[in-house]
């Protein structure tokens, strides 16, 4: 007759394993954080707003003109910002000068003065902070649009005929 000892040993070992497993049923817990830092951001969209193009005039015209462009800014939610406009002459009050295209050293007869104004019709320049002349806002996460107006007095058209241009830089400080 065969010995039943190996079978009983196997059953005993299995029972001990179950009993041993049951003794490790206690648990402890730990935790870890899931983190991210979200930085504030602003952008001008599109990067280059549409140009302001005045109507064609002749040198005898006395008609004042004003034209607009839209400046779209998108900033993070709750981010305060200021939009400054700076003509190429670096005037802080938005008073710029278009010069005759191709004139190496433009003379007075090759310059046309203009003024940039904010939606509230105030001069729109680049002086930030208290007493500044920028346009301010608070980000919503969505695009916010502002209208800039460039105005030319009717007395400035008596210049050399040709094409005149200037570049205005849009700066968003946040």
Chimera marker file (.cmm) of the C-alpha trace (Angstrom):
<marker_set name="trace">
<marker id="1" x="0.000" y="0.000" z="0.000" r="1" g="1" b="0" radius="0.5"/>
<marker id="2" x="1.219" y="3.320" z="-0.837" r="1" g="1" b="0" radius="0.5"/>
<marker id="3" x="1.980" y="5.870" z="1.695" r="1" g="1" b="0" radius="0.5"/>
<marker id="4" x="-0.421" y="8.746" z="1.982" r="1" g="1" b="0" radius="0.5"/>
<marker id="5" x="2.173" y="10.823" z="3.622" r="1" g="1" b="0" radius="0.5"/>
<marker id="6" x="3.131" y="12.945" z="0.509" r="1" g="1" b="0" radius="0.5"/>
<marker id="7" x="-0.531" y="13.811" z="-0.151" r="1" g="1" b="0" radius="0.5"/>
<marker id="8" x="-1.092" y="14.765" z="3.459" r="1" g="1" b="0" radius="0.5"/>
<marker id="9" x="2.112" y="16.785" z="3.449" r="1" g="1" b="0" radius="0.5"/>
<marker id="10" x="0.884" y="18.655" z="0.372" r="1" g="1" b="0" radius="0.5"/>
<marker id="11" x="-2.494" y="19.377" z="1.961" r="1" g="1" b="0" radius="0.5"/>
<marker id="12" x="-0.821" y="20.526" z="5.161" r="1" g="1" b="0" radius="0.5"/>
<marker id="13" x="1.508" y="22.824" z="3.224" r="1" g="1" b="0" radius="0.5"/>
<marker id="14" x="-1.459" y="24.299" z="1.358" r="1" g="1" b="0" radius="0.5"/>
<marker id="15" x="-3.325" y="24.934" z="4.583" r="1" g="1" b="0" radius="0.5"/>
<marker id="16" x="-0.288" y="26.551" z="6.111" r="1" g="1" b="0" radius="0.5"/>
<marker id="17" x="0.015" y="28.785" z="3.023" r="1" g="1" b="0" radius="0.5"/>
<marker id="18" x="-3.571" y="29.904" z="3.392" r="1" g="1" b="0" radius="0.5"/>
<marker id="19" x="-3.072" y="30.530" z="7.058" r="1" g="1" b="0" radius="0.5"/>
<marker id="20" x="0.134" y="32.402" z="6.304" r="1" g="1" b="0" radius="0.5"/>
<marker id="21" x="-1.587" y="34.548" z="3.681" r="1" g="1" b="0" radius="0.5"/>
<marker id="22" x="-4.340" y="35.402" z="6.116" r="1" g="1" b="0" radius="0.5"/>
<marker id="23" x="-1.786" y="36.746" z="8.556" r="1" g="1" b="0" radius="0.5"/>
<marker id="24" x="-0.699" y="39.345" z="5.936" r="1" g="1" b="0" radius="0.5"/>
<marker id="25" x="-4.181" y="40.792" z="5.421" r="1" g="1" b="0" radius="0.5"/>
<marker id="26" x="-3.270" y="44.035" z="7.219" r="1" g="1" b="0" radius="0.5"/>
<marker id="27" x="-2.736" y="47.127" z="4.972" r="1" g="1" b="0" radius="0.5"/>
<marker id="28" x="-1.030" y="50.448" z="5.185" r="1" g="1" b="0" radius="0.5"/>
<marker id="29" x="-1.547" y="53.327" z="2.829" r="1" g="1" b="0" radius="0.5"/>
<marker id="30" x="0.545" y="56.114" z="1.450" r="1" g="1" b="0" radius="0.5"/>
<marker id="31" x="-0.214" y="58.843" z="-1.003" r="1" g="1" b="0" radius="0.5"/>
<marker id="32" x="1.371" y="60.963" z="-3.681" r="1" g="1" b="0" radius="0.5"/>
<marker id="33" x="0.417" y="64.269" z="-5.276" r="1" g="1" b="0" radius="0.5"/>
<marker id="34" x="-0.348" y="64.977" z="-8.904" r="1" g="1" b="0" radius="0.5"/>
<marker id="35" x="0.833" y="68.510" z="-9.681" r="1" g="1" b="0" radius="0.5"/>
<marker id="36" x="1.216" y="70.975" z="-12.515" r="1" g="1" b="0" radius="0.5"/>
<marker id="37" x="2.155" y="74.647" z="-12.590" r="1" g="1" b="0" radius="0.5"/>
<marker id="38" x="0.093" y="76.727" z="-15.016" r="1" g="1" b="0" radius="0.5"/>
<marker id="39" x="1.891" y="79.885" z="-16.078" r="1" g="1" b="0" radius="0.5"/>
<marker id="40" x="0.087" y="83.025" z="-17.108" r="1" g="1" b="0" radius="0.5"/>
<marker id="41" x="0.329" y="83.885" z="-20.781" r="1" g="1" b="0" radius="0.5"/>
<marker id="42" x="-0.888" y="86.443" z="-23.295" r="1" g="1" b="0" radius="0.5"/>
<marker id="43" x="-0.748" y="86.633" z="-27.060" r="1" g="1" b="0" radius="0.5"/>
<marker id="44" x="-1.775" y="89.007" z="-29.814" r="1" g="1" b="0" radius="0.5"/>
<marker id="45" x="-3.909" y="87.070" z="-32.291" r="1" g="1" b="0" radius="0.5"/>
<marker id="46" x="-3.196" y="87.119" z="-35.101" r="1" g="1" b="0" radius="0.5"/>
<marker id="47" x="0.394" y="88.094" z="-34.387" r="1" g="1" b="0" radius="0.5"/>
<marker id="48" x="0.077" y="91.020" z="-36.808" r="1" g="1" b="0" radius="0.5"/>
<marker id="49" x="-3.227" y="92.952" z="-36.739" r="1" g="1" b="0" radius="0.5"/>
<marker id="50" x="-4.559" y="94.297" z="-40.048" r="1" g="1" b="0" radius="0.5"/>
<marker id="51" x="-2.872" y="97.401" z="-41.432" r="1" g="1" b="0" radius="0.5"/>
<marker id="52" x="-4.561" y="100.791" z="-41.229" r="1" g="1" b="0" radius="0.5"/>
<marker id="53" x="-4.846" y="102.155" z="-44.772" r="1" g="1" b="0" radius="0.5"/>
<marker id="54" x="-6.075" y="105.703" z="-45.352" r="1" g="1" b="0" radius="0.5"/>
<marker id="55" x="-8.038" y="106.676" z="-48.448" r="1" g="1" b="0" radius="0.5"/>
<marker id="56" x="-6.025" y="108.003" z="-51.386" r="1" g="1" b="0" radius="0.5"/>
<marker id="57" x="-5.889" y="111.819" z="-51.435" r="1" g="1" b="0" radius="0.5"/>
<marker id="58" x="-4.245" y="114.488" z="-53.547" r="1" g="1" b="0" radius="0.5"/>
<marker id="59" x="-1.998" y="117.240" z="-52.216" r="1" g="1" b="0" radius="0.5"/>
<marker id="60" x="-4.818" y="119.820" z="-52.292" r="1" g="1" b="0" radius="0.5"/>
<marker id="61" x="-7.106" y="117.798" z="-50.017" r="1" g="1" b="0" radius="0.5"/>
<marker id="62" x="-8.219" y="119.282" z="-46.710" r="1" g="1" b="0" radius="0.5"/>
<marker id="63" x="-10.200" y="116.267" z="-45.547" r="1" g="1" b="0" radius="0.5"/>
<marker id="64" x="-9.328" y="114.760" z="-42.181" r="1" g="1" b="0" radius="0.5"/>
<marker id="65" x="-9.359" y="110.966" z="-42.069" r="1" g="1" b="0" radius="0.5"/>
<marker id="66" x="-9.555" y="108.290" z="-39.435" r="1" g="1" b="0" radius="0.5"/>
<marker id="67" x="-9.290" y="104.544" z="-39.949" r="1" g="1" b="0" radius="0.5"/>
<marker id="68" x="-9.313" y="101.602" z="-37.565" r="1" g="1" b="0" radius="0.5"/>
<marker id="69" x="-7.816" y="98.208" z="-36.950" r="1" g="1" b="0" radius="0.5"/>
<marker id="70" x="-8.703" y="95.533" z="-34.430" r="1" g="1" b="0" radius="0.5"/>
<marker id="71" x="-6.192" y="94.253" z="-31.910" r="1" g="1" b="0" radius="0.5"/>
<marker id="72" x="-7.130" y="90.864" z="-30.476" r="1" g="1" b="0" radius="0.5"/>
<marker id="73" x="-5.511" y="89.779" z="-27.212" r="1" g="1" b="0" radius="0.5"/>
<marker id="74" x="-5.855" y="86.409" z="-25.527" r="1" g="1" b="0" radius="0.5"/>
<marker id="75" x="-4.650" y="86.136" z="-21.928" r="1" g="1" b="0" radius="0.5"/>
<marker id="76" x="-4.983" y="83.505" z="-19.222" r="1" g="1" b="0" radius="0.5"/>
<marker id="77" x="-8.015" y="83.774" z="-16.964" r="1" g="1" b="0" radius="0.5"/>
<marker id="78" x="-7.751" y="86.516" z="-14.321" r="1" g="1" b="0" radius="0.5"/>
<marker id="79" x="-4.463" y="87.844" z="-15.762" r="1" g="1" b="0" radius="0.5"/>
<marker id="80" x="-4.378" y="91.668" z="-15.786" r="1" g="1" b="0" radius="0.5"/>
<marker id="81" x="-2.696" y="93.183" z="-18.845" r="1" g="1" b="0" radius="0.5"/>
<marker id="82" x="-1.934" y="96.470" z="-20.598" r="1" g="1" b="0" radius="0.5"/>
<marker id="83" x="-1.767" y="96.980" z="-24.366" r="1" g="1" b="0" radius="0.5"/>
<marker id="84" x="0.699" y="99.626" z="-25.502" r="1" g="1" b="0" radius="0.5"/>
<marker id="85" x="1.076" y="101.019" z="-29.025" r="1" g="1" b="0" radius="0.5"/>
<marker id="86" x="4.375" y="102.535" z="-30.136" r="1" g="1" b="0" radius="0.5"/>
<marker id="87" x="4.914" y="104.243" z="-33.502" r="1" g="1" b="0" radius="0.5"/>
<marker id="88" x="8.380" y="103.877" z="-35.048" r="1" g="1" b="0" radius="0.5"/>
<marker id="89" x="9.372" y="107.327" z="-33.721" r="1" g="1" b="0" radius="0.5"/>
<marker id="90" x="9.003" y="105.853" z="-30.180" r="1" g="1" b="0" radius="0.5"/>
<marker id="91" x="6.493" y="108.529" z="-29.167" r="1" g="1" b="0" radius="0.5"/>
<marker id="92" x="4.897" y="107.424" z="-25.886" r="1" g="1" b="0" radius="0.5"/>
<marker id="93" x="1.576" y="109.169" z="-26.593" r="1" g="1" b="0" radius="0.5"/>
<marker id="94" x="0.806" y="107.382" z="-29.873" r="1" g="1" b="0" radius="0.5"/>
<marker id="95" x="1.675" y="110.388" z="-32.056" r="1" g="1" b="0" radius="0.5"/>
<marker id="96" x="3.377" y="108.880" z="-35.080" r="1" g="1" b="0" radius="0.5"/>
<marker id="97" x="4.792" y="110.044" z="-38.382" r="1" g="1" b="0" radius="0.5"/>
<marker id="98" x="4.343" y="108.301" z="-41.705" r="1" g="1" b="0" radius="0.5"/>
<marker id="99" x="7.340" y="108.932" z="-43.953" r="1" g="1" b="0" radius="0.5"/>
<marker id="100" x="7.616" y="108.746" z="-47.719" r="1" g="1" b="0" radius="0.5"/>
<marker id="101" x="8.517" y="105.190" z="-48.714" r="1" g="1" b="0" radius="0.5"/>
<marker id="102" x="12.074" y="105.090" z="-50.047" r="1" g="1" b="0" radius="0.5"/>
<marker id="103" x="13.149" y="108.447" z="-48.569" r="1" g="1" b="0" radius="0.5"/>
<marker id="104" x="16.499" y="107.819" z="-46.879" r="1" g="1" b="0" radius="0.5"/>
<marker id="105" x="16.354" y="110.958" z="-44.710" r="1" g="1" b="0" radius="0.5"/>
<marker id="106" x="12.778" y="112.245" z="-44.931" r="1" g="1" b="0" radius="0.5"/>
<marker id="107" x="12.336" y="116.021" z="-44.972" r="1" g="1" b="0" radius="0.5"/>
<marker id="108" x="9.308" y="117.867" z="-43.576" r="1" g="1" b="0" radius="0.5"/>
<marker id="109" x="7.691" y="117.572" z="-47.042" r="1" g="1" b="0" radius="0.5"/>
<marker id="110" x="8.041" y="113.786" z="-46.782" r="1" g="1" b="0" radius="0.5"/>
<marker id="111" x="6.259" y="113.313" z="-43.428" r="1" g="1" b="0" radius="0.5"/>
<marker id="112" x="2.607" y="112.978" z="-42.454" r="1" g="1" b="0" radius="0.5"/>
<marker id="113" x="1.673" y="113.111" z="-38.758" r="1" g="1" b="0" radius="0.5"/>
<marker id="114" x="-1.018" y="110.857" z="-37.280" r="1" g="1" b="0" radius="0.5"/>
<marker id="115" x="-2.442" y="110.077" z="-33.837" r="1" g="1" b="0" radius="0.5"/>
<marker id="116" x="-3.481" y="106.669" z="-32.495" r="1" g="1" b="0" radius="0.5"/>
<marker id="117" x="-6.512" y="106.699" z="-30.217" r="1" g="1" b="0" radius="0.5"/>
<marker id="118" x="-8.105" y="104.108" z="-27.951" r="1" g="1" b="0" radius="0.5"/>
<marker id="119" x="-11.750" y="102.991" z="-28.073" r="1" g="1" b="0" radius="0.5"/>
<marker id="120" x="-12.500" y="105.778" z="-25.563" r="1" g="1" b="0" radius="0.5"/>
<marker id="121" x="-10.984" y="108.334" z="-28.011" r="1" g="1" b="0" radius="0.5"/>
<marker id="122" x="-8.014" y="109.033" z="-25.738" r="1" g="1" b="0" radius="0.5"/>
<marker id="123" x="-4.463" y="108.998" z="-27.061" r="1" g="1" b="0" radius="0.5"/>
<marker id="124" x="-3.235" y="105.385" z="-27.079" r="1" g="1" b="0" radius="0.5"/>
<marker id="125" x="0.459" y="105.116" z="-26.390" r="1" g="1" b="0" radius="0.5"/>
<marker id="126" x="2.777" y="102.887" z="-24.424" r="1" g="1" b="0" radius="0.5"/>
<marker id="127" x="3.096" y="104.544" z="-21.013" r="1" g="1" b="0" radius="0.5"/>
<marker id="128" x="2.086" y="101.889" z="-18.454" r="1" g="1" b="0" radius="0.5"/>
<marker id="129" x="0.974" y="102.222" z="-14.839" r="1" g="1" b="0" radius="0.5"/>
<marker id="130" x="-0.639" y="105.160" z="-13.063" r="1" g="1" b="0" radius="0.5"/>
<marker id="131" x="-1.206" y="108.062" z="-15.424" r="1" g="1" b="0" radius="0.5"/>
<marker id="132" x="-0.487" y="105.801" z="-18.375" r="1" g="1" b="0" radius="0.5"/>
<marker id="133" x="-2.153" y="105.818" z="-21.768" r="1" g="1" b="0" radius="0.5"/>
<marker id="134" x="-2.345" y="102.106" z="-22.510" r="1" g="1" b="0" radius="0.5"/>
<marker id="135" x="-5.551" y="100.096" z="-22.752" r="1" g="1" b="0" radius="0.5"/>
<marker id="136" x="-6.024" y="97.690" z="-19.851" r="1" g="1" b="0" radius="0.5"/>
<marker id="137" x="-7.963" y="94.493" z="-19.415" r="1" g="1" b="0" radius="0.5"/>
<marker id="138" x="-8.185" y="91.228" z="-17.511" r="1" g="1" b="0" radius="0.5"/>
<marker id="139" x="-7.820" y="87.911" z="-19.277" r="1" g="1" b="0" radius="0.5"/>
<marker id="140" x="-10.769" y="85.573" z="-19.641" r="1" g="1" b="0" radius="0.5"/>
<marker id="141" x="-8.978" y="82.806" z="-21.515" r="1" g="1" b="0" radius="0.5"/>
<marker id="142" x="-10.864" y="83.890" z="-24.655" r="1" g="1" b="0" radius="0.5"/>
<marker id="143" x="-9.865" y="86.410" z="-27.322" r="1" g="1" b="0" radius="0.5"/>
<marker id="144" x="-10.726" y="90.007" z="-26.392" r="1" g="1" b="0" radius="0.5"/>
<marker id="145" x="-10.760" y="92.590" z="-29.197" r="1" g="1" b="0" radius="0.5"/>
<marker id="146" x="-9.906" y="96.299" z="-29.013" r="1" g="1" b="0" radius="0.5"/>
<marker id="147" x="-10.255" y="98.894" z="-31.781" r="1" g="1" b="0" radius="0.5"/>
<marker id="148" x="-7.376" y="101.295" z="-32.441" r="1" g="1" b="0" radius="0.5"/>
<marker id="149" x="-8.069" y="104.407" z="-34.507" r="1" g="1" b="0" radius="0.5"/>
<marker id="150" x="-5.420" y="106.334" z="-36.436" r="1" g="1" b="0" radius="0.5"/>
<marker id="151" x="-6.384" y="109.901" z="-37.319" r="1" g="1" b="0" radius="0.5"/>
<marker id="152" x="-4.799" y="112.354" z="-39.749" r="1" g="1" b="0" radius="0.5"/>
<marker id="153" x="-5.681" y="116.061" z="-39.736" r="1" g="1" b="0" radius="0.5"/>
<marker id="154" x="-6.899" y="117.552" z="-43.020" r="1" g="1" b="0" radius="0.5"/>
<marker id="155" x="-4.055" y="120.050" z="-43.065" r="1" g="1" b="0" radius="0.5"/>
<marker id="156" x="-1.208" y="117.564" z="-43.577" r="1" g="1" b="0" radius="0.5"/>
<marker id="157" x="-1.724" y="116.379" z="-47.161" r="1" g="1" b="0" radius="0.5"/>
<marker id="158" x="0.385" y="119.119" z="-48.805" r="1" g="1" b="0" radius="0.5"/>
<marker id="159" x="3.485" y="116.922" z="-49.058" r="1" g="1" b="0" radius="0.5"/>
<marker id="160" x="5.471" y="115.309" z="-51.862" r="1" g="1" b="0" radius="0.5"/>
<marker id="161" x="3.286" y="112.840" z="-53.782" r="1" g="1" b="0" radius="0.5"/>
<marker id="162" x="4.042" y="109.176" z="-53.099" r="1" g="1" b="0" radius="0.5"/>
<marker id="163" x="3.362" y="106.347" z="-50.703" r="1" g="1" b="0" radius="0.5"/>
<marker id="164" x="3.746" y="106.960" z="-46.973" r="1" g="1" b="0" radius="0.5"/>
<marker id="165" x="4.011" y="104.383" z="-44.196" r="1" g="1" b="0" radius="0.5"/>
<marker id="166" x="4.950" y="103.789" z="-40.585" r="1" g="1" b="0" radius="0.5"/>
<marker id="167" x="5.139" y="100.749" z="-38.323" r="1" g="1" b="0" radius="0.5"/>
<marker id="168" x="3.323" y="100.579" z="-34.982" r="1" g="1" b="0" radius="0.5"/>
<marker id="169" x="4.450" y="97.985" z="-32.442" r="1" g="1" b="0" radius="0.5"/>
<marker id="170" x="1.817" y="96.324" z="-30.241" r="1" g="1" b="0" radius="0.5"/>
<marker id="171" x="3.122" y="95.386" z="-26.772" r="1" g="1" b="0" radius="0.5"/>
<marker id="172" x="1.095" y="93.429" z="-24.223" r="1" g="1" b="0" radius="0.5"/>
<marker id="173" x="2.460" y="93.684" z="-20.676" r="1" g="1" b="0" radius="0.5"/>
<marker id="174" x="1.073" y="91.192" z="-18.134" r="1" g="1" b="0" radius="0.5"/>
<link id1="1" id2="2" r="1" g="1" b="0" radius="0.2"/>
<link id1="2" id2="3" r="1" g="1" b="0" radius="0.2"/>
<link id1="3" id2="4" r="1" g="1" b="0" radius="0.2"/>
<link id1="4" id2="5" r="1" g="1" b="0" radius="0.2"/>
<link id1="5" id2="6" r="1" g="1" b="0" radius="0.2"/>
<link id1="6" id2="7" r="1" g="1" b="0" radius="0.2"/>
<link id1="7" id2="8" r="1" g="1" b="0" radius="0.2"/>
<link id1="8" id2="9" r="1" g="1" b="0" radius="0.2"/>
<link id1="9" id2="10" r="1" g="1" b="0" radius="0.2"/>
<link id1="10" id2="11" r="1" g="1" b="0" radius="0.2"/>
<link id1="11" id2="12" r="1" g="1" b="0" radius="0.2"/>
<link id1="12" id2="13" r="1" g="1" b="0" radius="0.2"/>
<link id1="13" id2="14" r="1" g="1" b="0" radius="0.2"/>
<link id1="14" id2="15" r="1" g="1" b="0" radius="0.2"/>
<link id1="15" id2="16" r="1" g="1" b="0" radius="0.2"/>
<link id1="16" id2="17" r="1" g="1" b="0" radius="0.2"/>
<link id1="17" id2="18" r="1" g="1" b="0" radius="0.2"/>
<link id1="18" id2="19" r="1" g="1" b="0" radius="0.2"/>
<link id1="19" id2="20" r="1" g="1" b="0" radius="0.2"/>
<link id1="20" id2="21" r="1" g="1" b="0" radius="0.2"/>
<link id1="21" id2="22" r="1" g="1" b="0" radius="0.2"/>
<link id1="22" id2="23" r="1" g="1" b="0" radius="0.2"/>
<link id1="23" id2="24" r="1" g="1" b="0" radius="0.2"/>
<link id1="24" id2="25" r="1" g="1" b="0" radius="0.2"/>
<link id1="25" id2="26" r="1" g="1" b="0" radius="0.2"/>
<link id1="26" id2="27" r="1" g="1" b="0" radius="0.2"/>
<link id1="27" id2="28" r="1" g="1" b="0" radius="0.2"/>
<link id1="28" id2="29" r="1" g="1" b="0" radius="0.2"/>
<link id1="29" id2="30" r="1" g="1" b="0" radius="0.2"/>
<link id1="30" id2="31" r="1" g="1" b="0" radius="0.2"/>
<link id1="31" id2="32" r="1" g="1" b="0" radius="0.2"/>
<link id1="32" id2="33" r="1" g="1" b="0" radius="0.2"/>
<link id1="33" id2="34" r="1" g="1" b="0" radius="0.2"/>
<link id1="34" id2="35" r="1" g="1" b="0" radius="0.2"/>
<link id1="35" id2="36" r="1" g="1" b="0" radius="0.2"/>
<link id1="36" id2="37" r="1" g="1" b="0" radius="0.2"/>
<link id1="37" id2="38" r="1" g="1" b="0" radius="0.2"/>
<link id1="38" id2="39" r="1" g="1" b="0" radius="0.2"/>
<link id1="39" id2="40" r="1" g="1" b="0" radius="0.2"/>
<link id1="40" id2="41" r="1" g="1" b="0" radius="0.2"/>
<link id1="41" id2="42" r="1" g="1" b="0" radius="0.2"/>
<link id1="42" id2="43" r="1" g="1" b="0" radius="0.2"/>
<link id1="43" id2="44" r="1" g="1" b="0" radius="0.2"/>
<link id1="44" id2="45" r="1" g="1" b="0" radius="0.2"/>
<link id1="45" id2="46" r="1" g="1" b="0" radius="0.2"/>
<link id1="46" id2="47" r="1" g="1" b="0" radius="0.2"/>
<link id1="47" id2="48" r="1" g="1" b="0" radius="0.2"/>
<link id1="48" id2="49" r="1" g="1" b="0" radius="0.2"/>
<link id1="49" id2="50" r="1" g="1" b="0" radius="0.2"/>
<link id1="50" id2="51" r="1" g="1" b="0" radius="0.2"/>
<link id1="51" id2="52" r="1" g="1" b="0" radius="0.2"/>
<link id1="52" id2="53" r="1" g="1" b="0" radius="0.2"/>
<link id1="53" id2="54" r="1" g="1" b="0" radius="0.2"/>
<link id1="54" id2="55" r="1" g="1" b="0" radius="0.2"/>
<link id1="55" id2="56" r="1" g="1" b="0" radius="0.2"/>
<link id1="56" id2="57" r="1" g="1" b="0" radius="0.2"/>
<link id1="57" id2="58" r="1" g="1" b="0" radius="0.2"/>
<link id1="58" id2="59" r="1" g="1" b="0" radius="0.2"/>
<link id1="59" id2="60" r="1" g="1" b="0" radius="0.2"/>
<link id1="60" id2="61" r="1" g="1" b="0" radius="0.2"/>
<link id1="61" id2="62" r="1" g="1" b="0" radius="0.2"/>
<link id1="62" id2="63" r="1" g="1" b="0" radius="0.2"/>
<link id1="63" id2="64" r="1" g="1" b="0" radius="0.2"/>
<link id1="64" id2="65" r="1" g="1" b="0" radius="0.2"/>
<link id1="65" id2="66" r="1" g="1" b="0" radius="0.2"/>
<link id1="66" id2="67" r="1" g="1" b="0" radius="0.2"/>
<link id1="67" id2="68" r="1" g="1" b="0" radius="0.2"/>
<link id1="68" id2="69" r="1" g="1" b="0" radius="0.2"/>
<link id1="69" id2="70" r="1" g="1" b="0" radius="0.2"/>
<link id1="70" id2="71" r="1" g="1" b="0" radius="0.2"/>
<link id1="71" id2="72" r="1" g="1" b="0" radius="0.2"/>
<link id1="72" id2="73" r="1" g="1" b="0" radius="0.2"/>
<link id1="73" id2="74" r="1" g="1" b="0" radius="0.2"/>
<link id1="74" id2="75" r="1" g="1" b="0" radius="0.2"/>
<link id1="75" id2="76" r="1" g="1" b="0" radius="0.2"/>
<link id1="76" id2="77" r="1" g="1" b="0" radius="0.2"/>
<link id1="77" id2="78" r="1" g="1" b="0" radius="0.2"/>
<link id1="78" id2="79" r="1" g="1" b="0" radius="0.2"/>
<link id1="79" id2="80" r="1" g="1" b="0" radius="0.2"/>
<link id1="80" id2="81" r="1" g="1" b="0" radius="0.2"/>
<link id1="81" id2="82" r="1" g="1" b="0" radius="0.2"/>
<link id1="82" id2="83" r="1" g="1" b="0" radius="0.2"/>
<link id1="83" id2="84" r="1" g="1" b="0" radius="0.2"/>
<link id1="84" id2="85" r="1" g="1" b="0" radius="0.2"/>
<link id1="85" id2="86" r="1" g="1" b="0" radius="0.2"/>
<link id1="86" id2="87" r="1" g="1" b="0" radius="0.2"/>
<link id1="87" id2="88" r="1" g="1" b="0" radius="0.2"/>
<link id1="88" id2="89" r="1" g="1" b="0" radius="0.2"/>
<link id1="89" id2="90" r="1" g="1" b="0" radius="0.2"/>
<link id1="90" id2="91" r="1" g="1" b="0" radius="0.2"/>
<link id1="91" id2="92" r="1" g="1" b="0" radius="0.2"/>
<link id1="92" id2="93" r="1" g="1" b="0" radius="0.2"/>
<link id1="93" id2="94" r="1" g="1" b="0" radius="0.2"/>
<link id1="94" id2="95" r="1" g="1" b="0" radius="0.2"/>
<link id1="95" id2="96" r="1" g="1" b="0" radius="0.2"/>
<link id1="96" id2="97" r="1" g="1" b="0" radius="0.2"/>
<link id1="97" id2="98" r="1" g="1" b="0" radius="0.2"/>
<link id1="98" id2="99" r="1" g="1" b="0" radius="0.2"/>
<link id1="99" id2="100" r="1" g="1" b="0" radius="0.2"/>
<link id1="100" id2="101" r="1" g="1" b="0" radius="0.2"/>
<link id1="101" id2="102" r="1" g="1" b="0" radius="0.2"/>
<link id1="102" id2="103" r="1" g="1" b="0" radius="0.2"/>
<link id1="103" id2="104" r="1" g="1" b="0" radius="0.2"/>
<link id1="104" id2="105" r="1" g="1" b="0" radius="0.2"/>
<link id1="105" id2="106" r="1" g="1" b="0" radius="0.2"/>
<link id1="106" id2="107" r="1" g="1" b="0" radius="0.2"/>
<link id1="107" id2="108" r="1" g="1" b="0" radius="0.2"/>
<link id1="108" id2="109" r="1" g="1" b="0" radius="0.2"/>
<link id1="109" id2="110" r="1" g="1" b="0" radius="0.2"/>
<link id1="110" id2="111" r="1" g="1" b="0" radius="0.2"/>
<link id1="111" id2="112" r="1" g="1" b="0" radius="0.2"/>
<link id1="112" id2="113" r="1" g="1" b="0" radius="0.2"/>
<link id1="113" id2="114" r="1" g="1" b="0" radius="0.2"/>
<link id1="114" id2="115" r="1" g="1" b="0" radius="0.2"/>
<link id1="115" id2="116" r="1" g="1" b="0" radius="0.2"/>
<link id1="116" id2="117" r="1" g="1" b="0" radius="0.2"/>
<link id1="117" id2="118" r="1" g="1" b="0" radius="0.2"/>
<link id1="118" id2="119" r="1" g="1" b="0" radius="0.2"/>
<link id1="119" id2="120" r="1" g="1" b="0" radius="0.2"/>
<link id1="120" id2="121" r="1" g="1" b="0" radius="0.2"/>
<link id1="121" id2="122" r="1" g="1" b="0" radius="0.2"/>
<link id1="122" id2="123" r="1" g="1" b="0" radius="0.2"/>
<link id1="123" id2="124" r="1" g="1" b="0" radius="0.2"/>
<link id1="124" id2="125" r="1" g="1" b="0" radius="0.2"/>
<link id1="125" id2="126" r="1" g="1" b="0" radius="0.2"/>
<link id1="126" id2="127" r="1" g="1" b="0" radius="0.2"/>
<link id1="127" id2="128" r="1" g="1" b="0" radius="0.2"/>
<link id1="128" id2="129" r="1" g="1" b="0" radius="0.2"/>
<link id1="129" id2="130" r="1" g="1" b="0" radius="0.2"/>
<link id1="130" id2="131" r="1" g="1" b="0" radius="0.2"/>
<link id1="131" id2="132" r="1" g="1" b="0" radius="0.2"/>
<link id1="132" id2="133" r="1" g="1" b="0" radius="0.2"/>
<link id1="133" id2="134" r="1" g="1" b="0" radius="0.2"/>
<link id1="134" id2="135" r="1" g="1" b="0" radius="0.2"/>
<link id1="135" id2="136" r="1" g="1" b="0" radius="0.2"/>
<link id1="136" id2="137" r="1" g="1" b="0" radius="0.2"/>
<link id1="137" id2="138" r="1" g="1" b="0" radius="0.2"/>
<link id1="138" id2="139" r="1" g="1" b="0" radius="0.2"/>
<link id1="139" id2="140" r="1" g="1" b="0" radius="0.2"/>
<link id1="140" id2="141" r="1" g="1" b="0" radius="0.2"/>
<link id1="141" id2="142" r="1" g="1" b="0" radius="0.2"/>
<link id1="142" id2="143" r="1" g="1" b="0" radius="0.2"/>
<link id1="143" id2="144" r="1" g="1" b="0" radius="0.2"/>
<link id1="144" id2="145" r="1" g="1" b="0" radius="0.2"/>
<link id1="145" id2="146" r="1" g="1" b="0" radius="0.2"/>
<link id1="146" id2="147" r="1" g="1" b="0" radius="0.2"/>
<link id1="147" id2="148" r="1" g="1" b="0" radius="0.2"/>
<link id1="148" id2="149" r="1" g="1" b="0" radius="0.2"/>
<link id1="149" id2="150" r="1" g="1" b="0" radius="0.2"/>
<link id1="150" id2="151" r="1" g="1" b="0" radius="0.2"/>
<link id1="151" id2="152" r="1" g="1" b="0" radius="0.2"/>
<link id1="152" id2="153" r="1" g="1" b="0" radius="0.2"/>
<link id1="153" id2="154" r="1" g="1" b="0" radius="0.2"/>
<link id1="154" id2="155" r="1" g="1" b="0" radius="0.2"/>
<link id1="155" id2="156" r="1" g="1" b="0" radius="0.2"/>
<link id1="156" id2="157" r="1" g="1" b="0" radius="0.2"/>
<link id1="157" id2="158" r="1" g="1" b="0" radius="0.2"/>
<link id1="158" id2="159" r="1" g="1" b="0" radius="0.2"/>
<link id1="159" id2="160" r="1" g="1" b="0" radius="0.2"/>
<link id1="160" id2="161" r="1" g="1" b="0" radius="0.2"/>
<link id1="161" id2="162" r="1" g="1" b="0" radius="0.2"/>
<link id1="162" id2="163" r="1" g="1" b="0" radius="0.2"/>
<link id1="163" id2="164" r="1" g="1" b="0" radius="0.2"/>
<link id1="164" id2="165" r="1" g="1" b="0" radius="0.2"/>
<link id1="165" id2="166" r="1" g="1" b="0" radius="0.2"/>
<link id1="166" id2="167" r="1" g="1" b="0" radius="0.2"/>
<link id1="167" id2="168" r="1" g="1" b="0" radius="0.2"/>
<link id1="168" id2="169" r="1" g="1" b="0" radius="0.2"/>
<link id1="169" id2="170" r="1" g="1" b="0" radius="0.2"/>
<link id1="170" id2="171" r="1" g="1" b="0" radius="0.2"/>
<link id1="171" id2="172" r="1" g="1" b="0" radius="0.2"/>
<link id1="172" id2="173" r="1" g="1" b="0" radius="0.2"/>
<link id1="173" id2="174" r="1" g="1" b="0" radius="0.2"/>
</marker_set>
